[in-house]
C-alpha cells in the first residue's frame, strides 16, 4: 500500500464527518428542520415577540440603558393591561413612509377612569397614595390631577429621581400599547 492510498481513507472519513456535521446524516430531514425553525422564528419575531432596545435611564434600575428586551404582542389579547405592568408604547404610527416609529418602555400606574396626580413625589390614585415597591429613588415631583378616559392609561418611568422635565410620561391610549415586556 502506498502512502497516497493510506492517506485517502482518512481524507474520506474527515470529509464524511464534515458533511454529517454540516447537513446531518439525512440532508432532506435537516433541510425540513431548518425550514420549520426559520418559519417559527419569523412568525415569533414578526407577530409575537418584538425586540426593543432601551435608550435612556428613565426605567432604571429595573431596565438599564442599552439593554434589549422582548415585548409580547399577544399579552393583552384576553386581558387588559394591569397596574404595574411594564409595556411598550408606540408613539408614532409605523409604516407611514419616512415617519419612524418611536417605542417607549414605561410602567402603567393609572387605569381607565382614574384620576392620577403626583404629590411630594408620590403617585396618587383618586387621592390615595399608590404603593410602588419597584420605585427605588427619591422623587419630588408634583403634578396636577389628570383624569383618564375609558381607554386611557397613565404611564411613567421608574427612575423618578430624574427631573420631571427630562421624563416622558402621561396618558397613553390603549391602541398605542403594543404589549407587555417579557423579561
JOWO-V122602 format. One line per field, one symbol per residue. burial: I if it has 9 or more other ideal C-beta (glycine too) atoms within 8 Angstrom, else O. A space follows every 50 residues. Layout:
burial=???
//
This chain:
burial=OOOOOIOOOOOOOOOOOOOIOOOOOOOOOIIOOOOOOOOOOOIIIOOIII IIOIOOOIIIOOIOOOOOIIIIIOOIOOOOIOOOIIIIIIOOOOOOOOOO IOIIIIIIIIIIOIIIIIOOIIIIIOOOOIOOOOOOOOIOOOOOOIOIOO OIIIIIIIIIOIOOOOIOOOIIIIOIIIIIIOO
//
